[in-house]
Amino acid sequence: MTEGCSKDGRKDNGGRRDPPGGRPRWKPSSDVRELVKRLASFGIVQSDIAKVVGISEATLQRRCRDELRVGTLKANAQVAIIAFEMAVSGEYPMMTKFWLERRLGWSEKD
């Protein structure tokens, strides 16, 4: 047995192999990052986005955290803008009522 090595070939260095083994870390390209952001903005769940990209959900969350967050924020912002525009236009009284109830806590008294 080589000096400084255990039976399984690992050095006495915290279990790291020499040469290092295993799969290399996945690094998303800019195209993949944009795809993740767009899919997140459409409301696609992370487990499905991971399947489309071909990685685990944990890897997706670890390597594309910002894209997932920004995509979701972008979608919510776009919907909020449209809802606000509908509410203040006067053409959609139900949206105005919805906005007042949800944003200002208004309620109808019977």
DSSP file (Angstrom, degrees, kcal/mol; ACC not computed):
  #  RESIDUE AA STRUCTURE BP1 BP2  ACC     N-H-->O    O-->H-N    N-H-->O    O-->H-N    TCO  KAPPA ALPHA  PHI   PSI    X-CA   Y-CA   Z-CA
    1    1 A M              0   0    0      0, 0.0     2,-0.1     0, 0.0     6,-0.1   0.000 360.0 360.0 360.0 141.6    0.0    0.0    0.0
    2    2 A T    >   -     0   0    0      4,-0.2     3,-1.7     1,-0.1     2,-0.1  -0.441 360.0-103.6 -69.5 139.3    1.2    3.5   -0.8
    3    3 A E  T 3  S+     0   0    0      1,-0.3    -1,-0.1    -2,-0.1     3,-0.1  -0.403 105.7  21.6 -65.9 137.0    2.3    5.5    2.2
    4    4 A G  T 3  S+     0   0    0      1,-0.3     8,-2.0    -2,-0.1     2,-0.3   0.496 103.8 106.6  85.5   4.3   -0.2    8.1    3.2
    5    5 A C  B <   -A   11   0A   0     -3,-1.7    -1,-0.3     6,-0.2     6,-0.2  -0.885  61.3-136.5-116.9 148.6   -3.1    6.3    1.5
    6    6 A S    >   -     0   0    0      4,-2.9     3,-1.5    -2,-0.3    -4,-0.2  -0.322  42.1 -87.7 -87.8-179.7   -6.0    4.3    2.9
    7    7 A K  T 3  S+     0   0    0      1,-0.3    -1,-0.0     2,-0.1    -2,-0.0   0.825 124.6  53.6 -60.4 -34.5   -7.2    1.0    1.5
    8    8 A D  T 3  S-     0   0    0      2,-0.1    -1,-0.3     1,-0.1     3,-0.1   0.336 121.0-100.6 -88.9   9.8   -9.6    2.6   -1.0
    9    9 A G  S <  S+     0   0    0     -3,-1.5     9,-0.4     1,-0.3     2,-0.3   0.447  78.2 135.5  91.6  -0.3   -7.0    4.8   -2.6
   10   10 A R        -     0   0    0      7,-0.1    -4,-2.9     1,-0.1    -1,-0.3  -0.626  51.6-127.9 -82.7 140.0   -7.9    8.0   -0.8
   11   11 A K  B  >  -A    5   0A   0      5,-1.1     2,-2.2    -2,-0.3     4,-0.9  -0.378  28.9-101.7 -78.3 163.7   -5.1   10.0    0.6
   12   12 A D  T  4 S+     0   0    0     -8,-2.0    -1,-0.1     1,-0.2    -7,-0.1  -0.355  95.1 104.4 -80.2  58.6   -5.0   11.1    4.2
   13   13 A N  T  4 S-     0   0    0     -2,-2.2     3,-0.5     3,-0.2    -1,-0.2  -0.173 109.9 -66.6-133.7  39.7   -6.1   14.6    3.1
   14   14 A G  T  4 S-     0   0    0      1,-0.2    -2,-0.1    -3,-0.1    -4,-0.0   0.660  91.1 -64.0  85.7  14.9   -9.8   14.7    4.1
   15   15 A G  S  < S+     0   0    0     -4,-0.9     2,-0.2     1,-0.3    -1,-0.2   0.481  89.6 144.7  90.6   1.8  -10.9   12.0    1.6
   16   16 A R        -     0   0    0     -3,-0.5    -5,-1.1    -5,-0.1    -1,-0.3  -0.532  45.6-127.8 -75.8 141.2  -10.1   13.8   -1.6
   17   17 A R        -     0   0    0     -2,-0.2    -7,-0.1    -7,-0.2    -1,-0.1  -0.564  18.0-118.1 -88.0 152.3   -9.0   11.6   -4.4
   18   18 A D  S    S+     0   0    0     -9,-0.4     3,-0.0     1,-0.2    -2,-0.0  -0.937 109.3  29.3-130.5 109.9   -5.8   12.2   -6.3
   19   19 A P  S    S-     0   0    0      0, 0.0    -1,-0.2     0, 0.0    -2,-0.0   0.535 115.1-112.1 -74.2 158.6   -6.4   12.6   -9.2
   20   20 A P        -     0   0    0      0, 0.0     2,-0.2     0, 0.0    -2,-0.1  -0.297  39.6-164.1 -60.9 140.8   -9.8   14.1   -8.4
   21   21 A G        +     0   0    0      2,-0.1    -4,-0.1    -4,-0.0     2,-0.1  -0.489  36.2  63.7-114.2-174.0  -12.7   11.9   -9.6
   22   22 A G  S    S-     0   0    0     -2,-0.2     0, 0.0     2,-0.0     0, 0.0  -0.198  88.4 -40.3  90.2 177.3  -16.3   12.4  -10.2
   23   23 A R        -     0   0    0      1,-0.1     3,-0.1    -2,-0.1    -2,-0.1  -0.549  63.1-110.7 -79.5 140.6  -18.3   14.4  -12.6
   24   24 A P        -     0   0    0      0, 0.0    -1,-0.1     0, 0.0     3,-0.0  -0.362  45.4 -87.8 -68.1 153.5  -17.2   18.0  -13.3
   25   25 A R        -     0   0    0      1,-0.1     2,-0.4    -2,-0.0     0, 0.0  -0.321  43.6-114.1 -61.0 141.3  -19.4   20.8  -11.9
   26   26 A W        -     0   0    0     -3,-0.1    -1,-0.1     1,-0.0    29,-0.0  -0.664  31.0-169.5 -80.7 127.6  -22.2   21.8  -14.2
   27   27 A K        -     0   0    0     -2,-0.4     2,-0.1    -3,-0.0    36,-0.0  -0.960  17.2-135.7-121.0 112.8  -21.8   25.4  -15.5
   28   28 A P        -     0   0    0      0, 0.0     2,-0.1     0, 0.0    -2,-0.0  -0.402  15.5-130.4 -70.7 140.3  -24.8   26.8  -17.3
   29   29 A S     >  -     0   0    0     -2,-0.1     4,-2.4     1,-0.1     5,-0.2  -0.304  30.2-102.4 -76.5 170.1  -24.2   28.8  -20.5
   30   30 A S  H  > S+     0   0    0      1,-0.2     4,-2.2     2,-0.2     5,-0.1   0.854 124.2  54.7 -64.5 -33.2  -25.8   32.2  -21.1
   31   31 A D  H  > S+     0   0    0      2,-0.2     4,-2.2     1,-0.2    -1,-0.2   0.906 109.1  46.6 -65.4 -41.4  -28.4   30.5  -23.3
   32   32 A V  H  > S+     0   0    0      2,-0.2     4,-2.7     1,-0.2    -2,-0.2   0.903 110.7  52.9 -67.3 -40.6  -29.4   28.1  -20.6
   33   33 A R  H  X S+     0   0    0     -4,-2.4     4,-2.3     1,-0.2    -2,-0.2   0.918 110.4  47.5 -60.6 -42.7  -29.5   30.9  -18.0
   34   34 A E  H  X S+     0   0    0     -4,-2.2     4,-2.5     2,-0.2    -1,-0.2   0.902 111.2  51.3 -65.3 -40.8  -31.9   32.8  -20.2
   35   35 A L  H  X S+     0   0    0     -4,-2.2     4,-2.9     2,-0.2     5,-0.2   0.925 110.0  49.4 -61.3 -45.3  -34.0   29.7  -20.8
   36   36 A V  H  X S+     0   0    0     -4,-2.7     4,-2.4     1,-0.2    -2,-0.2   0.921 111.5  49.5 -60.0 -44.7  -34.3   29.1  -17.0
   37   37 A K  H  X S+     0   0    0     -4,-2.3     4,-2.0     2,-0.2    -1,-0.2   0.914 113.1  46.5 -61.7 -43.6  -35.3   32.8  -16.4
   38   38 A R  H  X S+     0   0    0     -4,-2.5     4,-1.3     2,-0.2    -2,-0.2   0.923 112.6  48.7 -66.5 -44.5  -37.9   32.6  -19.1
   39   39 A L  H  <>S+     0   0    0     -4,-2.9     5,-2.1     1,-0.2     4,-0.3   0.901 111.8  49.9 -63.7 -39.7  -39.4   29.3  -17.9
   40   40 A A  H ><5S+     0   0    0     -4,-2.4     3,-1.3    -5,-0.2    -1,-0.2   0.882 107.5  54.5 -64.2 -37.6  -39.5   30.6  -14.4
   41   41 A S  H 3<5S+     0   0    0     -4,-2.0    -1,-0.2     1,-0.3    -2,-0.2   0.757 103.5  56.3 -68.8 -22.8  -41.2   33.8  -15.6
   42   42 A F  T 3<5S-     0   0    0     -4,-1.3    -1,-0.3    -3,-0.3    -2,-0.2   0.526 121.3-108.7 -83.1  -5.8  -43.9   31.6  -17.2
   43   43 A G  T < 5 +     0   0    0     -3,-1.3     2,-0.2    -4,-0.3    -3,-0.2   0.619  61.9 159.0  89.0  13.7  -44.6   30.0  -13.9
   44   44 A I      < -     0   0    0     -5,-2.1    -1,-0.3     1,-0.1    -2,-0.1  -0.524  45.8-111.8 -69.8 134.8  -43.1   26.6  -14.7
   45   45 A V    >>  -     0   0    0     -2,-0.2     4,-2.1     1,-0.1     3,-0.6  -0.326  21.4-116.6 -70.2 152.2  -42.2   24.7  -11.5
   46   46 A Q  H 3> S+     0   0    0      1,-0.3     4,-2.5     2,-0.2     5,-0.2   0.821 112.3  58.8 -61.3 -34.7  -38.5   24.2  -10.8
   47   47 A S  H 3> S+     0   0    0      1,-0.2     4,-1.4     2,-0.2    -1,-0.3   0.885 109.7  44.8 -63.8 -36.4  -38.6   20.4  -11.0
   48   48 A D  H <> S+     0   0    0     -3,-0.6     4,-2.2     2,-0.2    -2,-0.2   0.875 110.6  53.1 -74.2 -37.5  -39.9   20.7  -14.6
   49   49 A I  H  X S+     0   0    0     -4,-2.1     4,-2.3     1,-0.2     5,-0.2   0.920 107.7  52.6 -61.1 -42.2  -37.3   23.4  -15.5
   50   50 A A  H  X>S+     0   0    0     -4,-2.5     5,-2.3     1,-0.2     4,-2.1   0.896 108.5  50.2 -60.8 -40.5  -34.6   21.0  -14.2
   51   51 A K  H  <5S+     0   0    0     -4,-1.4    -1,-0.2     2,-0.2    -2,-0.2   0.908 109.8  50.2 -64.3 -41.9  -36.0   18.2  -16.4
   52   52 A V  H  <5S+     0   0    0     -4,-2.2    -2,-0.2     1,-0.2    -1,-0.2   0.909 115.7  42.2 -62.2 -42.2  -36.0   20.5  -19.5
   53   53 A V  H  <5S-     0   0    0     -4,-2.3    -1,-0.2    -5,-0.2    -2,-0.2   0.763 113.0-120.9 -77.5 -26.4  -32.4   21.6  -18.8
   54   54 A G  T  <5S+     0   0    0     -4,-2.1     2,-0.3     1,-0.3    -3,-0.2   0.803  72.8 102.7  91.3  32.2  -31.3   18.0  -17.9
   55   55 A I  S   <S-     0   0    0     -5,-2.3    -1,-0.3    -6,-0.1    -2,-0.1  -0.822  75.6 -84.8-134.5 173.7  -30.0   18.5  -14.4
   56   56 A S     >  -     0   0    0     -2,-0.3     4,-2.3     1,-0.1     5,-0.1  -0.424  36.3-117.3 -77.6 159.1  -31.3   17.8  -10.9
   57   57 A E  H  > S+     0   0    0      1,-0.2     4,-2.6     2,-0.2     5,-0.2   0.873 115.9  55.1 -63.3 -36.6  -33.5   20.3   -9.1
   58   58 A A  H  > S+     0   0    0      2,-0.2     4,-2.1     1,-0.2    -1,-0.2   0.908 108.5  47.5 -63.6 -41.8  -30.9   20.8   -6.4
   59   59 A T  H  > S+     0   0    0      2,-0.2     4,-3.1     1,-0.2     5,-0.3   0.910 111.0  52.1 -65.3 -41.6  -28.3   21.7   -9.1
   60   60 A L  H  X S+     0   0    0     -4,-2.3     4,-2.4     1,-0.2    -2,-0.2   0.940 111.6  46.2 -57.9 -48.2  -30.7   24.1  -10.8
   61   61 A Q  H  < S+     0   0    0     -4,-2.6    -1,-0.2     1,-0.2    -2,-0.2   0.858 117.2  44.5 -64.5 -35.5  -31.4   25.8   -7.5
   62   62 A R  H  < S+     0   0    0     -4,-2.1     3,-0.3    -5,-0.2    -2,-0.2   0.900 123.4  32.2 -76.1 -41.5  -27.7   26.0   -6.7
   63   63 A R  H  < S+     0   0    0     -4,-3.1    -2,-0.2     1,-0.2    -3,-0.2   0.661 128.0  34.8 -94.8 -18.0  -26.4   27.2  -10.1
   64   64 A C  S  X S+     0   0    0     -4,-2.4     4,-2.3    -5,-0.3     5,-0.2  -0.086  72.1 130.7-127.6  34.6  -29.3   29.3  -11.4
   65   65 A R  H  > S+     0   0    0     -3,-0.3     4,-2.2     1,-0.2     5,-0.2   0.915  76.0  46.2 -55.9 -48.5  -30.6   30.9   -8.2
   66   66 A D  H  > S+     0   0    0      1,-0.2     4,-3.1     2,-0.2     5,-0.3   0.895 111.2  51.8 -65.1 -40.3  -30.7   34.4   -9.6
   67   67 A E  H  > S+     0   0    0      1,-0.2     4,-2.3     2,-0.2    -1,-0.2   0.894 110.7  48.5 -64.9 -39.9  -32.4   33.4  -12.8
   68   68 A L  H  X S+     0   0    0     -4,-2.3     4,-1.8     2,-0.2    -1,-0.2   0.925 116.0  43.8 -64.8 -43.9  -35.1   31.5  -10.9
   69   69 A R  H  X S+     0   0    0     -4,-2.2     4,-2.4    -5,-0.2    -2,-0.2   0.938 116.6  44.7 -67.5 -47.5  -35.7   34.5   -8.6
   70   70 A V  H  X S+     0   0    0     -4,-3.1     4,-2.7     1,-0.2     5,-0.2   0.885 111.0  54.2 -67.0 -39.1  -35.6   37.2  -11.3
   71   71 A G  H  X S+     0   0    0     -4,-2.3     4,-1.9    -5,-0.3    -1,-0.2   0.922 111.5  44.5 -60.6 -44.3  -37.8   35.2  -13.6
   72   72 A T  H  X S+     0   0    0     -4,-1.8     4,-2.4    -5,-0.2    -2,-0.2   0.913 113.9  49.6 -67.0 -43.2  -40.5   34.8  -11.0
   73   73 A L  H  X S+     0   0    0     -4,-2.4     4,-2.5     1,-0.2    -2,-0.2   0.899 109.3  52.7 -61.8 -40.5  -40.2   38.5  -10.0
   74   74 A K  H  X S+     0   0    0     -4,-2.7     4,-2.3     2,-0.2    -1,-0.2   0.919 110.1  47.5 -62.3 -44.4  -40.5   39.6  -13.6
   75   75 A A  H  X S+     0   0    0     -4,-1.9     4,-2.2     1,-0.2     5,-0.2   0.934 113.0  48.0 -63.0 -46.5  -43.7   37.6  -14.1
   76   76 A N  H  X S+     0   0    0     -4,-2.4     4,-2.3     1,-0.2    -1,-0.2   0.884 111.8  50.8 -62.6 -38.5  -45.3   38.9  -10.9
   77   77 A A  H  X S+     0   0    0     -4,-2.5     4,-2.3     2,-0.2    -1,-0.2   0.908 108.9  50.5 -66.1 -42.3  -44.3   42.5  -11.9
   78   78 A Q  H  X S+     0   0    0     -4,-2.3     4,-2.0     2,-0.2    -2,-0.2   0.914 112.8  46.0 -63.1 -42.3  -45.8   42.2  -15.3
   79   79 A V  H  X S+     0   0    0     -4,-2.2     4,-2.8     1,-0.2    -1,-0.2   0.907 111.9  51.8 -66.8 -41.2  -49.1   40.8  -14.0
   80   80 A A  H  X S+     0   0    0     -4,-2.3     4,-2.6    -5,-0.2    -2,-0.2   0.887 108.3  51.8 -63.1 -38.5  -49.2   43.5  -11.3
   81   81 A I  H  X S+     0   0    0     -4,-2.3     4,-2.6     2,-0.2    -1,-0.2   0.936 112.4  44.8 -62.8 -46.7  -48.7   46.2  -13.9
   82   82 A I  H  X S+     0   0    0     -4,-2.0     4,-2.5     2,-0.2     5,-0.2   0.921 113.2  50.9 -64.3 -43.7  -51.6   44.9  -16.0
   83   83 A A  H  X S+     0   0    0     -4,-2.8     4,-2.4     1,-0.2    -2,-0.2   0.917 112.1  47.4 -60.5 -43.2  -53.8   44.5  -13.0
   84   84 A F  H  X S+     0   0    0     -4,-2.6     4,-2.3     2,-0.2     5,-0.2   0.936 111.3  50.1 -63.6 -46.2  -53.1   48.0  -11.9
   85   85 A E  H  X S+     0   0    0     -4,-2.6     4,-1.0     1,-0.2    -2,-0.2   0.890 112.5  47.7 -60.6 -39.4  -53.7   49.5  -15.3
   86   86 A M  H  X S+     0   0    0     -4,-2.5     6,-0.7     1,-0.2     4,-0.6   0.906 111.2  51.7 -65.7 -41.2  -57.0   47.6  -15.5
   87   87 A A  H  < S+     0   0    0     -4,-2.4     3,-0.4     1,-0.2    -2,-0.2   0.876 115.3  39.3 -65.4 -39.1  -58.0   48.8  -12.0
   88   88 A V  H  < S+     0   0    0     -4,-2.3    -1,-0.2     1,-0.2    -2,-0.2   0.588  98.8  77.0 -89.8  -9.6  -57.4   52.5  -12.7
   89   89 A S  H  < S-     0   0    0     -4,-1.0    -1,-0.2    -3,-0.2    -2,-0.2   0.792  90.3-135.8 -70.9 -26.5  -58.7   52.6  -16.3
   90   90 A G  S  < S+     0   0    0     -4,-0.6    -1,-0.1    -3,-0.4    -3,-0.1   0.323  84.3  96.9  85.8  -8.7  -62.3   52.6  -15.2
   91   91 A E  S    S+     0   0    0     -5,-0.3    -4,-0.1     1,-0.2    -5,-0.1   0.636  82.3  47.2 -85.5 -15.3  -63.2   50.0  -17.8
   92   92 A Y    >>  +     0   0    0     -6,-0.7     4,-1.8     1,-0.1     3,-0.8  -0.709  60.8 173.3-129.4  78.8  -62.9   47.0  -15.4
   93   93 A P  H 3> S+     0   0    0      0, 0.0     4,-2.5     0, 0.0     5,-0.2   0.817  80.6  58.1 -60.4 -30.3  -64.9   47.8  -12.2
   94   94 A M  H 3> S+     0   0    0      2,-0.2     4,-2.5     1,-0.2     5,-0.1   0.868 105.9  49.3 -67.6 -33.9  -64.3   44.3  -10.9
   95   95 A M  H <> S+     0   0    0     -3,-0.8     4,-2.8     2,-0.2    -8,-0.2   0.885 109.8  51.5 -70.8 -37.3  -60.6   44.8  -11.1
   96   96 A T  H  X S+     0   0    0     -4,-1.8     4,-2.5   -10,-0.2    -2,-0.2   0.932 112.1  46.8 -62.0 -44.7  -60.9   48.1   -9.3
   97   97 A K  H  X S+     0   0    0     -4,-2.5     4,-2.5     2,-0.2    -2,-0.2   0.926 112.2  50.3 -61.3 -45.8  -62.9   46.3   -6.6
   98   98 A F  H  X S+     0   0    0     -4,-2.5     4,-2.8     1,-0.2     5,-0.3   0.928 110.9  49.0 -58.0 -46.8  -60.3   43.5   -6.4
   99   99 A W  H  X>S+     0   0    0     -4,-2.8     4,-3.0     1,-0.2     5,-0.6   0.922 112.0  48.0 -61.3 -45.1  -57.4   46.0   -6.1
  100  100 A L  H  X5S+     0   0    0     -4,-2.5     6,-2.0     1,-0.2     4,-1.3   0.897 114.3  46.7 -64.0 -40.0  -59.1   47.9   -3.3
  101  101 A E  H  X5S+     0   0    0     -4,-2.5     4,-0.6     4,-0.2    -2,-0.2   0.929 121.6  34.7 -67.4 -44.7  -60.0   44.7   -1.4
  102  102 A R  H  <5S+     0   0    0     -4,-2.8    -2,-0.2    -5,-0.2    -3,-0.2   0.895 127.8  32.9 -80.6 -40.5  -56.5   43.2   -1.7
  103  103 A R  H  <5S+     0   0    0     -4,-3.0    -3,-0.2    -5,-0.3    -2,-0.2   0.810 132.0  27.0 -89.8 -30.2  -54.3   46.2   -1.6
  104  104 A L  H  <<S-     0   0    0     -4,-1.3    -3,-0.2    -5,-0.6    -2,-0.1   0.439 100.4-118.7-114.1  -0.9  -56.2   48.5    0.8
  105  105 A G     <  +     0   0    0     -4,-0.6    -4,-0.2    -5,-0.3    -3,-0.1   0.671  54.4 160.7  76.1  16.0  -58.2   46.0    2.8
  106  106 A W        -     0   0    0     -6,-2.0     2,-0.3    -7,-0.1    -1,-0.2  -0.327  14.2-176.8 -67.4 154.0  -61.6   47.2    1.8
  107  107 A S        -     0   0    0     -2,-0.0     2,-0.3    -7,-0.0    -1,-0.0  -0.991  29.4-106.9-149.4 153.1  -64.6   45.0    2.2
  108  108 A E        -     0   0    0     -2,-0.3     2,-0.5     2,-0.0     0, 0.0  -0.623  29.1-142.7 -79.6 135.7  -68.2   45.1    1.4
  109  109 A K              0   0    0     -2,-0.3    -1,-0.0     1,-0.1    -2,-0.0  -0.854 360.0 360.0 -97.1 131.7  -70.6   45.7    4.3
  110  110 A D              0   0    0     -2,-0.5    -1,-0.1     0, 0.0    -2,-0.0   0.456 360.0 360.0 -83.3 360.0  -73.9   43.8    4.1
